[in-house]
Amino acid sequence: MSIPFFRRRRRTTEELEMIRQADSRGLSRVLAMFGLIFLVLESFLAVMLVLPAWLERQELAFDREYAEQNLRRVQQEEEEAHNRFLWMMDPEYFEQIARDRANLAKPGEKVIRRTSAIDHAARRDVPTHSAKSSH
């Protein structure tokens, strides 16, 4: 509703300047808000792109460490097996096994038997036979 006899007064340059400043402050606030939203979205996208690769790298590092531990264990077992093989190739080994199974000893040699708890428990389950030993 406009009144026909009311004439609008023209704004002064000071008033126009104040309106422009208010508009520019509003515009700068809107731009700042858009900038903030843009940064949040950009960081979200960066996380979405980087996080899976970082998690995969961590998993691969864990798998590598696990494989290296297994490799070290297997290498140690292989070395022990190789040493047992070398010991079995020694004629002294056969002599020791034969004397042990026959319950014999070299002259002047004292044999000390050591039983473990597992051997002791296993012997209770198996009926004992009287064995004659020759020394």
Stockholm file with secondary structure:
# STOCKHOLM 1.0

chainA/1-135         MSIPFFRRRRRTTEELEMIRQADSRGLSRVLAMFGLIFLVLESFLAVMLVLPAWLERQELAFDREYAEQNLRRVQQEEEEAHNRFLWMMDPEYFEQIARDRANLAKPGEKVIRRTSAIDHAARRDVPTHSAKSSH
#=GR chainA/1-135 SS CCCTTCCCCCCCHHHHHHHHHHHHHHHHHHHHHHHHHHHHHHHHHHHHHHHHHHHHHHHHHHHHHHHHHHHHHHHHHHHHHHHHHHHHTSHHHHHHHHHHHTTCCCTTCCCCCCCCHHHHHHHHHSCCCCCCCCC
#=GC SS_cons         CCCTTCCCCCCCHHHHHHHHHHHHHHHHHHHHHHHHHHHHHHHHHHHHHHHHHHHHHHHHHHHHHHHHHHHHHHHHHHHHHHHHHHHHTSHHHHHHHHHHHTTCCCTTCCCCCCCCHHHHHHHHHSCCCCCCCCC
//
